[in-house]
Amino acid sequence: MADLIVPRVGVTVTEVTIVEWLVEDGATVKPGEPILVVATDKTEVEVEATERGVLRHGARPEEDYPVGAVIGAID
């Protein structure tokens, strides 16, 4: 199992807002597949899966999370 954490998407970015999950909870994902969209005060960024496995959501859209926070997992 690998934790899915909020990535650093900019040098000064300390938190992001989850815009939407692109893959349903419980779906199988593979490395490089876009799974999530996050927003900063300046841009939106797609987050890709880093491993193959089953995606487990651990965070809700429209909420803010600090960089490094665990927002899900890939089992």
C-alpha positions in Angstrom: 0.0 0.0 0.0 1.2 3.5 -0.8 -0.1 6.7 0.7 -1.3 9.3 -1.7 0.0 12.7 -0.5 -0.6 16.2 -1.6 2.3 17.0 -3.9 4.3 20.2 -3.9 3.0 21.9 -7.1 5.0 25.1 -6.7 7.9 26.6 -4.7 5.7 28.8 -2.5 2.5 26.6 -2.4 1.7 25.3 1.1 -1.8 24.0 0.5 -4.1 23.0 -2.4 -7.8 22.5 -2.8 -9.1 19.2 -4.2 -11.2 20.1 -7.3 -12.3 16.6 -8.2 -11.3 12.9 -8.3 -11.0 11.7 -11.9 -11.1 8.1 -10.9 -13.8 6.5 -8.6 -13.0 5.2 -5.2 -12.2 1.5 -5.5 -11.1 1.6 -9.2 -7.8 0.1 -10.4 -5.2 2.7 -11.5 -1.8 2.4 -13.1 1.3 4.6 -13.0 1.0 7.8 -14.9 -2.8 7.8 -15.0 -4.4 11.1 -13.9 -6.5 10.4 -10.8 -7.1 13.8 -9.2 -7.2 17.5 -9.9 -6.0 20.0 -7.3 -6.0 23.8 -7.4 -3.7 26.5 -6.0 -4.4 30.2 -6.0 -3.0 30.4 -9.5 -3.6 27.1 -11.4 -5.1 23.6 -11.5 -2.9 20.6 -11.7 -3.6 16.9 -12.5 -2.1 14.4 -10.1 -1.0 11.1 -11.5 -0.9 7.6 -9.9 2.6 6.5 -8.9 1.8 2.8 -8.6 -0.6 0.2 -9.9 -3.4 -0.8 -7.5 -6.8 0.1 -6.1 -7.4 3.8 -5.4 -8.9 4.7 -2.0 -10.1 8.2 -1.6 -9.3 9.8 1.8 -10.1 13.4 1.1 -13.1 15.4 -0.1 -13.4 17.8 -3.1 -13.7 21.5 -2.3 -11.6 21.2 0.8 -8.1 22.5 1.4 -5.2 20.2 2.4 -1.5 21.1 3.2 1.3 19.9 1.0 2.4 16.5 2.3 -1.0 15.6 3.8 -2.3 12.0 3.1 -5.4 12.2 0.9 -5.8 8.6 0.0 -4.0 5.4 -0.8 -3.2 3.0 -3.6 -3.5 -0.6 -2.3 
